Amino acid sequence: MGRFLLKRLANYVVLVVVATTLAYIVASLALNPRSTYEGRNPPPPAAVVEQQLTAYGVNDKDPLLGRYADWIGGVVLHGDFGQTVRGQDINDQLGSRALVSLRLLVLGSIIGAVVGVLAGVVSAIKKYKVTDRAITAYSFFFIATPVFFTAVLLKFGALSVNDAVGSTVLYYTGYETPNLQAGFWGHVADQVGHLILPTLSIALGQIAYFSRYQRNAMLDVMNSDFLRTAEAKGLTRRKALYKHGLRTALIPMATLLAYSFGTLAVGATFTEKIFGWHGMGEWLVDSITSQDINVVATVTLFTAVFILISGFLADVIYAVLDPRVRV
């Protein structure tokens, strides 16, 4: 199993390098940091503009591969992600924004995966009954609903609830209350309150997504020969399903879980903008607007590493569930 996991990890590292390289090249070709200095009054001297663009590593007159080599060399050797097009240190913002996004992505994905798998198992066992039809209707609704629209619906719902109650019960802006005077647990409670709606906007769609796949995987297992053999040897239907059927049905879900994080990171971009979370998704949108090459490459690297970690964890789960991999 160790050899299998090492090979998978090496593949993921290569994919991270390829994704980051392509993102940097595409951003360099598509974005125009020079436009940041255009339209200023009075206009800055051309020599100053060239000097600043070169200092920030985004001068389009310098060789592209040389700029990329300087940037990736700083990342690998010194952990330095460079500067924004306005001269700010990217490292100063990276840590706080990454923690904001991870707090949202990890919690939303865990809730979505766990509840979605359980809902899919129940739906398969209760095939064509009221429970199955209710879960199916829920799944179809949220699969067809974009993440940003779900976020907007939740935000308007929170406004209605707060107006009805007469006070702020559900927070819909930011990830904490600015200048809050409270103790440790007061700050924890405040951040949990701000986390509810953005997490729901992600988790609701993930639950629908995973429940459909888990239902189909479970139905395939329920009709398999090895499950009938287990029942013929004396196991009850319930024990056969949960001891043998569920474990087998979870194997394809491990891989699906990892690669769903890619679309999840994109969906979180809209969620962060709508709920005012200053995370990586919002940073990506703002950096594209401001023609910031280094930030786009940094956010892409963060997303690629996030997918690498989740993919590696999925491979570990896969190896635990499937004895053939261990052999």
N, C-alpha and C positions, 0 to 999 in steps of 0.2 A: 504493500500500500504506500510506503514511503517513497518508493521510486515513481509510482504513478503521480503522487502529489507534487513531487519535485519537477517532473516534466510539465505538469499543468501550470505550475507557478512560473517556470521559465517561459512558457508560451504567453502567459498573461503579461510578463514584463516586456516581452517583445512587442505585444499589442499596445501597451502603454506608450512605448517609445514611438511607434508608428503613428498612433493617434495624435500624440503631442506634436510630432514633426509636421504632419499634414495640417493640423490646426494652425500652427505658426505660419506655415507657408501660405495657406489660403487667406489667413487674416492679413498677412503682409501684402498680398496681391489685391485684396478687396478693400482694405481700409486705407484711409489717407490721413495720417496724423498731421501732415502739413496744413490741412484745412483748419486746424485749431488756431493757427496764427493768422489766418486770413480774415479780413473784415475788421481788424482792430484799428482803433483810432487814438493816437497816431499809429501807423503801421510800424512794426518792429523792423530794424535793419535786416537785410537778407543774410548777412554774415552771422548775426545773432541767432536767427532761426536755424541756420545750418548747424551752428555749434550746439544748440540745445537739442535738436533732433539726434545728432550724433551722440551726444552725452547720454541720452535716454535709450539709445540703441534702436531707433525707429526711422532713421534717415533713409528714404527710398533711393538716394543717390549712392549709398554704400551697397556693396554686394550682399544679396539676400542670404546666401549660405554663410557668409562671414558673420552677419548679424545673428543668425540662428546659432552658429557655433559659440559665439560669445555668450548668448543668453542661456543655452542649455549647459554650457560649461560652468557658468555661475551657479545654476541650479544644482548640478550634480556635485561640484567641488565645494561650494560654500553655502548652499541652501539659500542663495540670493536670487530672487525672482525678478530683479531689476526695478525700474521705476515706471510710473505711469507717464502718460504723455504730458502731464502737467508737473512732472518732477517729484511726485510723491513716492515714498518708498512702499512698494507692494507688500513687503513682509509685514509692515505695520498694520495692514488691514486684513491680511490673509488669515491669521489665527482666529480673530474674533468672528469673521464672516464664515469661516469653515465650521466653527463650533455652532453657530446659529443654524446653518444648513443641516449639519449632522444631527442636531437635536430634533429637527423636524423630520428628516428623511428616515433616520433609524427607527424612531418611535412609530411613525406612520406605516413604514414597511413591515415592522414586526406585528403590529396590530392587524394590518391588512392580510398578511400571510397566515397568521395563526387562526384568525376568525374565518378567513376565506376557506382554508383547508377544512376546518370543522364544518362550515356550512356546506361545502361540497360533499363531504362524507354523509352528512345527514340527508342531503338532497338525493344522493344515490340510493341510500337505504330506504328512503320514503318515496321511491320512484313513482311519479304520476299521482301522488297524494297531495293534499292541500299544502303541506309543508314544502314539498318539492316545487309546486307551482308558485308559491309565494316567493321562495328564494330565487327561482328562475325569473320571475317578473322583476324583482329587485335588481338582479344581475343585469338583465337586458337594459333596464333604465339607466343604470350608472355606467355601463360599458358604452352606451350611446351618448352619454353626457360628457363633454370635455371637462377636464379638471378645473379650468379657469371658470367655467359656468357654475360648477358645483360650489366653488369658493365664493362666487358672487351671491348665489342663493343662500349660502350659510351666513354671509355677511348681512344680507337684508333680513334674514330670519333673526339674527342677533339684535339688530336694530329694533325689530318689532317686539321681541321679548323684553328688551331693556325699556322701551317706551311703555309697555304694559305694566311692568313692575315698578317703574319710576326711578330706577337706579341702574348702574352698570353691573349686570350679572354676568354677561358674556362679553369678553374683550375681543375686539375685531381689528385693532390697529396696534402694531408693534409687538415686541416679544417681552417687554417689561414696562412698568410704569416709571417714567423719568422722575428722578429726584424723590423716590419713595423713601419715607422715613419709617423703617420697620426693621425688626430683627431678622436673624437668619431665616427662621421659618416663615416670617412674613414675606420675605423676598421669594422664597421657594413657592409659597402659595400664589403669589402674584404671577410668577413665571409659568406655573402650571395653568393658571386661569387664562393666560395669553396663548397657551399652547393648544388648548382644546379645539378651537375652530380650525386653525390651519392643519392640525393633525387629522381631524375628521375629513377635511377636503381631500386629503391624500388617501386615507385609509378606506373611505367608502368605495372609491373606484378600485382599489386593490382587492378589497373583499369580493367585489363582483367578478373581477378578473380571475382570481385564484379559485373561486368557488366553481366556476364553469369548467375549468381544466381538471380540478380535483374530482368533480362529479363524473366526468367522462372517464378519467383514469380508474376511478373506483368501480364504475359499471363494467369496464373491461375485465377487471380482476374478479368481480363477482360471478362472471360467467366462465371463469377459467377452470381447467381440469384439476389443478393442484388444490384449489379451494374445496372442490367436491371430494377430493381424496382425503383432505384433512377432516371433513365432516364424516366421511365413511369410516375413519379410524376412531371416531368417538367424540370429536370436538363438537360442541354446540355451534349453531350458526353464528351466534354473537362472538364467541371466542375465536372461531375460524376467521371471521371478518377482521377483528381487531388485532389478532396475533400474527396472521399471515397476510390477509388481504390489504390492510391499511399500509403495512410496511412496504409492500410491493408497489402499491399505488402512489406512494410518496416519492419513489425514485425519480420519475420524470419531473416532479414538482421541484426538486432540488435545483436542477439546471434552469428551469423556468424562473425560479426565484431570483437567481443571480442576474439574468439578462433583462429582467423586468426593471432593474434599477436604472438602466439607461433611459428608458422612457419616463421613469419616476423622476429622475433629475431634471428632465425637460419640463415635466408638469409642475415641479416645485418652483420653477422660475416664475410662472404665472401666480402661483400661490403666494410667493414671497412679495411680489409686486402688489397684489391685491390687499394683503394683510399688513403691508408695511414692515416686513421682516428684512433687515439689512444683511442678507446672506449672499451666498455665491451666485444664486440665480439672478437676483436683482443686480448684482455687480456685473454679471455678464451682459445683461441688457444695457446697462448704463455705459459699459466700456465699448460696446458696439456703436452706441450713439455718439460717444466722444472719440471714436476712431482710435481706440487704444489697443495696439497689437499685443503688448506684453501681458495685459490683464486677460485678454481672450485666451492666450496660450496657457496662462496660469490656471484659469478656471477649467479649461479642457483637461489639463494634467490632473487637477483635483478630481474631476469626474471620472477620468480613466482609472486613477488609483482606487477610487471608491468602488468601481465595478470590479477591479482586480481583487480587492479584498472580499467582496461579496461572492465573486465567482470561485475564489479559493475555498471559502467556507462552504459553498454549495458542493464543491468536489469532495470536501471532507465528509459532509453529510451523505453524499452519494456512495462514498467508500464504506461508510458505516452501515448503510442500508443494504448495499448489494455485496454479498460475500464474493462474487466473482472478481470484483475489483481488488479485493484484499489478496486473493490468490494470485 
